[in-house]
Amino acid sequence: MMVDKATTQIQHDCGIRVLVFIKLIEN
């Protein structure tokens, strides 16, 4: 459970970083 939760958190953080990265490129 803990490993799965940690993995989900990492994927969530990466997703946010990707969205911010895309916004920076578009702007």
C-alpha positions, -999 to +999 in steps of 0.1 A: +000+000+000+027+025+010+048+018-022+017+022-044+008+054-026+043+068-031+043+058-067+010+076-073+024+107-055+055+107-078+034+103-109+011+132-097+042+155-091+056+146-125+023+153-141+022+188-126+057+195-136+049+185-172+019+208-173+039+237-160+067+229-185+042+229-214+027+262-202+062+278-200+069+267-236+036+280-249+041+313-232 
